[in-house]
Amino acid sequence: MAAFNYRQLIRQVPPRTWQFYFQSRKIDLPEDHDWSMPSSTLIPALVEAINGLNSKQSKRTYSELRRVHDMSNQRGVDAFRNIAKPDATLHDDFPQLSSDAERALWVMANWPELFTAAEAIHRVNQRVGKRGWKRLQVPPSENLFREPEDIRALELALANAFTPRKGTTRACQIDLLDRHLDGGLQLGILIEDNAQRQLEFADDNRAHWRDVRPPMSMDVVIYPASGVIDILAPGGVKIQNAVLSHLGKHIFRKVLHPQSIKRPMFFLNRLRDGFDLFDDSQIDLGTHRVERIRLSQAKVRSNVSPHCDYVIKPPGDKDAPDVMDCVKSHRVEQSFMSQGFNIVEAIVTLYFLPVENGKASCVLHIDLKQAGVSNLRDMDEADAKLVEALLTAWGVMQSTQPQNGTSVKAKNSARVLP
């Protein structure tokens, strides 16, 4: 594990949030400590305070700050927004905070249990596209059976399925996590593996052998509106099929006949946030002569029965209000653009500046469906690369390929600013 320097994290978070964190963790500071002191003085003071903690408090604080550091990025913030309920105060707090590091520390200080649940979502997202991952699609099914008795029946079924013949029934635990932002349901599955002996140091600072019952970890994420299922499990097809068979019986209440797909998903609900780019996106809209981006059309689907679809289609002119402007103007934003509805289809339009005065401007429509269907293949290579980079930067497209960190170049000189 790479070394972690909490001094860098201290510089990324303003004093107001550090003050709240120190108070919530009952970390004592000198009586003459002044939180309004300049950063050049405050940072060394906070470092000195952390270095002076006793062993127990130091271990806890260092562990929390490292976890905060790991979640101080766009994916981490998306995980927080996914795990928080639609009416959570977190959604109102985040826009007031200055950085992803401050947002992560704020969640750790106020809602440590929510932080832990968000880490589970973040870990799964990081494993998508890697070994043990498979993306499948079944017909959309809005009605998932997820009551405690359904989950307990699934636990018993999986425990029996993975118990060796003539062996004691294995233990199984399933934790459910709602992905409120993306409209998914995550199942964290732990099944008892073969017993092992482990050598470890005890309180007497001597090494002792201890018998342990390690878990085999699997994760499944179901997106009911699109029928997409992400399964992350060790052991290959045999284990994946066993898990899917019991999911079909207990969660879907029908036999599943999944088809394997490799295309990335589109998390269209994130289009509600607008089209601002992060500083590290490496996309220069000016270079591509992009004048305006608008959400031209959206189909939303209700989360609760009866599951109805509504199409929001504002006027198509470049300067006309887009989808978000329309729902706000008609005061139905909370009805259609809240987390009670999922965006299942969307059209995003890019308007480009004309190459020369008097020439017509160029327009590019991006058709997107949640399951990963789009018109990217119909675009020329340069346009497709620009669109993929934008969708990834907005957090809409979940890339399943390794990132090389290269910037997106303009299509040709016709769209490059002089």
N, C-alpha and C positions, 0 to 999 in steps of 0.2 A: 504494500500500500504506500502511495506517495506521501512524502512528508507534508504536513499541513502547518502553515504559518498563520496563526490567528491575528497577527498584527496587520496583515493585509485586509482581513475582514473588518477590523476595527476602523480602518480608513474609509471603507465603503458605506458605513452606516452613520447617520448624523447623531449628535449627542443626545437628542430627545429620546430616541429609541434605546440607546445604551442605558440611559438613566432608568427607563422603565424596566429593562431587562435586569439590571443590577438590583433594583428594588424588589422585583418579583422573586429573585433568587436569593435575596437577603445577603448580598455580598457587601460587606462593610467597606467604606471609603473613609479617608481622613476627614475629620470634622471641618477642616478648612477647604475641602474640595469644592470647586466652583465649576458647574457644568457649562457656564458661559465662557470659560477660558478659551483662548485660541487653540486651533487644532494642533499646532506645533507643541503645545504644552499638554493638551488633553490626552492625546494618543499615548505618550509615554506614561502618563498617570494611570490610564486604564490598563496598560500592559503590566505595570508594576503591581497594580491591585490583583490582577489575575495570577501573576507569578507568586504573590504572597499568600495564596489560598492554602488551606490545609489539604492534606492528601486526598481525603474523601471528596471535598468540595471541588478541588482542582480536577479530579478525574471526571466528575459529572460535568463541570463547565466546559472542559476541553472536548468531551464527547459531544455535547450539545452544539458547540461552535463549529465543530467539524461537520456535523450533520447539516447545520445551517449553510455552511460553505458549499456543500454538495448540492443543495437545492436552490442556490442563488443564481438561477439562470432561467431562460424562457420556459424550458420544459418543466422545471421545478414549480414555477408560478402557475403553469397550466395544470399541474397536478393538484395544487392547492385549490384552484378554482373548480376542478373536477369533483373533488371530495366534499367541498362546502355545499350545503343545501342552498337552494335558490334565495331564501330569505336571510342568509347568514350575513352578519355585519362585515365579514371579511370583504365582501364585494364592494362595500362602500368605503372601506378603509384603504384598499389597495391603490386607488387613484391618487390618494393623498400622500403616499409614500414615494420616496425619491429614487429608489433602486430596487432591483430584485433581491439584493442582499438584505436591505431593510425589510422588505416584505417577508422574506423567510424568517428573519429574526423576530419579527412581530408575531408571526404565527407560532413560533416556538415559545415565545414568552406568554402568549395568551391562551393557546389551544394546543398543548403538547400532544394530546391524543389524536387530534386532527392532523398534526404534523406527521405522526407515525403512519397514519392511514395514507396520507399523500405520498410518503416514501414508497409504499407498496405499489401504488400506481406508477410512480416514477421508475421503479425498478423494472416493472413489466414493459413499459414503453422503451426502455433502453435495450431490452432483449429482443424486441421485434426486429426481424430480419437476420437474426443470428442463429447459431446452432440450436436445434430443438424447437424452433418456431415453425408453425405452419398456419397459413391463412386459408380458411374454407368459407364456402357460401352455401346457405340453405335458403329456402323460401322465407321471406319476412314473416315474423310471428310476433305480434305485439303482446300476446298473452303468455307470459312466462310464469311458471308455477314456482314460487320462491318463498312460500310461507315456511315457518320453522319446521313443520312436520315434513314438508317436501325436502328441505335441506337435510334433515336427519335421515330420511329414507335414502337419499343419495349417499350420505356418509356411510351408512350400513352396507349399501350395495357395493361401493368402491372398496370398503374394507374387506368384504368377502371376496371380491374379484382379485385382490392383490394378496390374499392370504395363501401361502403354500399348502399343498395337500397335507392333511393330518397335522397341520400347524395351528397354533393358537390364533384366533381372529385378530388381525392387525387393527390398530387404532387409526381413526381418520377424523380430521377436522377440516371444516370448510368455512372460510370467512367471506362474507359478501360485502362488496364495496360498490356503491352506485357512482357511476361517472356522470354526474349531473351536467357537466358542460358538453360532453360528447355524446350523451344519450346511450351509454353502455352499462353493462353489468359485469363486474369482475368477480370471479370466484378464485380465491386463493386456497388451493387444495394441499393438505399435508397428509401423507400416508406413511405409517410406520414402516421403516426399512429394517433390514437385518440388524440384530443387536451387535454392538461393538464394545471393545474395551478401550478406554481412553486414559492416557497418562497426563496428569495435570497437577499443578501446585495447589496446595490447600492453605488454610489460614496459618498453619504452623510452618509455612515456607518450605515444606518438604513435598516431594513428588509422590503421588499416590495413583494407583489404578482405580478407575471407576467404570462400572457398566452403564452404558448409555443406550437409548432407543432413538436413533437418529431418524428424522423425517425425510421422506422423498418429497420434494416440492414440485408442484405443478400449478400453472395458472391458466385460466380460461377467461376470455373477454368476449361477451356476446353483445352485438349491436342489433337489437330486435328490428328496428325500422328498415335496415338494409339486408338483414340475414347474414351478415358477416360474423364469423367466429375466428378469433385468434386463439390458438392453443399453443402453450409452451410447456413441453413435457420431455423428460429424458427418456431414452430407450427406443425411440423410433416409432414406426407405424403401429406396431402391436399395442403399445401402451396408449397411443393417441386414439386408436379405434376403440379400445376398452372404455376410455373416458367418455368418448362421444356417444357410445352406445347407451351408457347409463344417463348421460345428460339428456338424450332424446327421451328416454323412458320417464324420467322424474321431473325435468325442467320444462321440456317442450310437450311432453305427453304424446309423442308420436315418434315413429321411426325416422331417423335422419338419413338422408342420402346426400352428403355434402360433396361439393365439387371444389377441387383445389384451385386457388387463385393466387397470383403473386403481385397483382397491381397494388399500389398504395391506396389507402383509404383517404377520403376527404372529410375532415371534421368541419362541416359547413356551419355549425353553430358559432364558430369563432369569427365568422364574417360579421357578426353583430358588433364586434369591437372596432370596426372600421379598417382602414387600410394603411395605418401608420407602420413604418418599418423600424426595427431595432437598429441601433447604431452599428452592430456587427453584421448586418445582413449583406454587406458588400454589393448592394444593388444601387446604382445611381440612376434614378428615374429621369433626371435631366439628360443624361447621356443617351437614353433611349427616346427622348423627346415625348415622354408621357406627360400629357397635359392634365388629364383627369381620370380617376377611377371611380366607378359607381356600381352599386349592386342593382342591376337592372330588373331582375325578376327573382322571386323565391317561392318555393312550395314548402309549406310548413305542415307538420303532422302532429296532432295532439298525442300526449303521452298516456292519457287515460281513456278508458272506454266511454262512449264510442269513439274509435280512432278515425277522426275526420281529417281530410286534406284541404288546405286553403291555398290558393294561388294569389300572390300579391304581385301585380304587374302595373307599375306606374307608367306614365308617358315615356316614350322612348327617346325623346330629344336629349342631346348632350347636357344642356343646362336645366333640364327638368329635374324635379325632386326624384331621388332614388327610393328604394324600398324603405330604408330606415327613416328617411325624411317623411314619407307618406304615413307610416304607422304612427310616427310622433305627431304629425299634424292632425290626424284623426283620433288621437288619444287611444289608440289600440296597441301601443307598444307593449304594455304589460300582458295583453292578451295573446299576441302572436309572436312577439320576440322575447318573451320570457323563457325560463327553462321549463315551462309547462308544455312547450312545443319544441320539436326538433325541425331544423331546416334539412329537408331530404333532397332537394334539388335547388340549384341556383345558377344564375347567369351573371357573371361579372364582366363589365365592359371597360376596356382600356381605350382612351381617346388620345391620339398622338397629334402633335403639332404638325402642320403642313411643312413639307420640305422647302417650298418656296412660297413667297407671297402670292396670293391668288390661286394657289393650288388647293385642291380638296384635302382635308385631313384624313388620316387613316384611322379606322376603327377595328378593334379586335374583340370579339365576343368569346368568353370562356364559359362553356357549358359544363356543369359539374353535377354529379350525382353522388350521394353519400358512399355508395358501395365501391367507388373508384372509377366509374364510367365517366368519360369526358371526351371532348373533341380535340385533345392535344395531338393525337396522331394525324389529324387533318391539317395541322398547322405546319408551316415550314420550320426548319430546324432552329433558326434563331428565335422565332416567336415562341416555340415550344420551350426552349431553354429559359427564356425570360419568364414565361408563365410558371414553369416549375419552380424557379427560384423565388418568385413572388409568393406562390402558394406555400412553399416551405417556410419563408420568412414570416408569413402571417400565422403560421402554425396550423394551416388548413390541411396541408398535405403531409402525411407521415411517411418520410422517406425510408425505404427498406434497403438503400444502398449506402455504402460508406461515403462520408463527406470528405472531399479533397481540399476544401477551403479556398477554391479558386473563385474569383469574382466572375460575374456574368458580363460578357462583352456585348456591345451593340451589334445589331444585325448587319448593318453596312453603313457607309458614310451618309446615306440619306437620312438616318435617324441620329446622327452624332452631332452634338453641338459644336459649332466652329470654335 
